[in-house]
Amino acid sequence: QVQLVESGGGLVQAGGSLTLSCTASGRGLLFDTMGWYRQPPGKERELVALVHRTGATNYADAVKGRFTISKDNAKNTVVLQMNNLKSEDTAVYYCHARSGWHYWGQGTQVTVSS
């Protein structure tokens, strides 16, 4: 059983920064990808960023140049550094991990005030 626990959400003014962290625990923690999705109010869940086992990364166009994803393999942790936040970044952010199975965190709220 794998658990993903997120931390770091909150309220920030536009132009500010937040850091989200997600730590995986349990058995079978060799993931093909780890990353973050978000679900804005009234919209569907969308990819934000992910990091592959190789270290390669992918970002949504909306966050390129502002968000950075990184992974600490020894700690089974993935971190999303979010800079220059905009009101449209307001969403519930979910940690995700994939290894044949898909695992999701419980979600953490990020609210950006304009």
C-alpha positions as CSV (number, residue, x, y, z in Angstrom):
1,Q,0.0,0.0,0.0
2,V,1.4,3.4,-1.0
3,Q,0.5,6.7,0.7
4,L,1.2,10.1,-0.6
5,V,1.2,12.9,1.9
6,E,1.2,16.6,0.7
7,S,2.1,19.7,2.6
8,G,2.7,23.4,1.8
9,G,-0.5,24.8,0.4
10,G,-2.0,28.0,1.6
11,L,-2.9,31.6,0.8
12,V,-0.5,33.9,-1.0
13,Q,-0.7,37.2,-2.9
14,A,-0.2,37.4,-6.6
15,G,3.5,37.5,-7.4
16,G,4.4,35.5,-4.3
17,S,5.8,32.0,-3.9
18,L,4.8,28.7,-2.3
19,T,6.5,25.3,-2.1
20,L,4.5,22.1,-2.1
21,S,6.0,18.9,-0.9
22,C,4.8,15.3,-1.3
23,T,6.3,12.3,0.5
24,A,5.6,8.7,-0.5
25,S,5.5,5.9,2.1
26,G,4.7,2.2,1.9
27,R,5.9,-0.6,-0.3
28,G,6.9,-0.6,-3.9
29,L,8.1,3.0,-4.1
30,L,9.9,2.7,-7.4
31,F,7.7,5.0,-9.5
32,D,7.9,5.7,-13.2
33,T,6.8,9.2,-12.6
34,M,5.9,11.5,-9.7
35,G,4.3,14.8,-10.1
36,W,1.5,17.3,-9.5
37,Y,-1.9,17.9,-10.9
38,R,-4.4,20.6,-10.0
39,Q,-8.1,21.2,-10.1
40,P,-9.2,24.8,-10.3
41,P,-12.7,25.6,-9.1
42,G,-15.4,24.4,-11.5
43,K,-12.8,22.8,-13.8
44,E,-11.3,19.4,-14.5
45,R,-8.1,18.1,-13.0
46,E,-5.0,19.0,-15.1
47,L,-1.3,18.2,-15.2
48,V,1.0,20.8,-13.7
49,A,4.4,19.1,-13.7
50,L,6.0,15.7,-13.4
51,V,9.4,14.1,-13.1
52,H,10.3,10.8,-14.6
53,R,12.5,8.2,-13.0
54,T,15.2,9.3,-15.4
55,G,15.0,12.8,-14.0
56,A,13.4,14.2,-17.1
57,T,10.6,16.7,-16.4
58,N,7.4,17.9,-18.1
59,Y,5.5,21.1,-17.4
60,A,2.2,22.5,-18.4
61,D,2.6,25.5,-20.7
62,A,0.8,27.7,-18.1
63,V,3.5,27.2,-15.5
64,K,6.7,27.0,-17.6
65,G,9.3,29.4,-16.3
66,R,7.5,29.9,-13.0
67,F,7.3,26.4,-11.4
68,T,10.1,23.9,-10.8
69,I,9.7,20.3,-9.9
70,S,12.4,18.3,-8.2
71,K,12.6,14.8,-6.6
72,D,14.7,13.5,-3.8
73,N,14.9,9.7,-4.5
74,A,16.4,8.9,-1.1
75,K,13.5,10.6,0.7
76,N,10.8,9.5,-1.8
77,T,9.8,13.2,-1.9
78,V,8.8,15.4,-4.8
79,V,8.8,19.2,-4.4
80,L,7.0,21.8,-6.5
81,Q,8.5,25.3,-6.2
82,M,5.9,27.8,-7.4
83,N,7.1,31.4,-8.1
84,N,5.3,34.4,-9.5
85,L,1.9,33.0,-8.6
86,K,-1.1,34.2,-10.5
87,S,-4.8,34.2,-9.5
88,E,-5.4,31.5,-12.1
89,D,-3.1,29.2,-10.2
90,T,-5.7,28.9,-7.5
91,A,-6.7,25.2,-7.2
92,V,-6.5,22.1,-5.2
93,Y,-3.1,20.6,-5.9
94,Y,-2.8,16.8,-5.9
95,C,0.4,14.7,-5.7
96,H,0.5,11.8,-8.1
97,A,2.7,8.8,-8.5
98,R,2.6,6.1,-11.2
99,S,4.2,2.6,-11.3
100,G,1.7,0.5,-13.2
101,W,-0.8,1.7,-10.6
102,H,-1.8,5.3,-10.0
103,Y,-1.6,6.8,-6.6
104,W,-3.0,10.2,-5.4
105,G,-2.6,12.4,-2.4
106,Q,-5.4,13.9,-0.6
107,G,-4.9,17.3,-2.1
108,T,-3.8,20.7,-0.7
109,Q,-5.5,24.0,-1.4
110,V,-3.5,26.8,-3.0
111,T,-5.3,30.2,-3.1
112,V,-3.7,33.2,-4.9
113,S,-5.3,36.6,-4.1
114,S,-5.1,39.3,-6.7
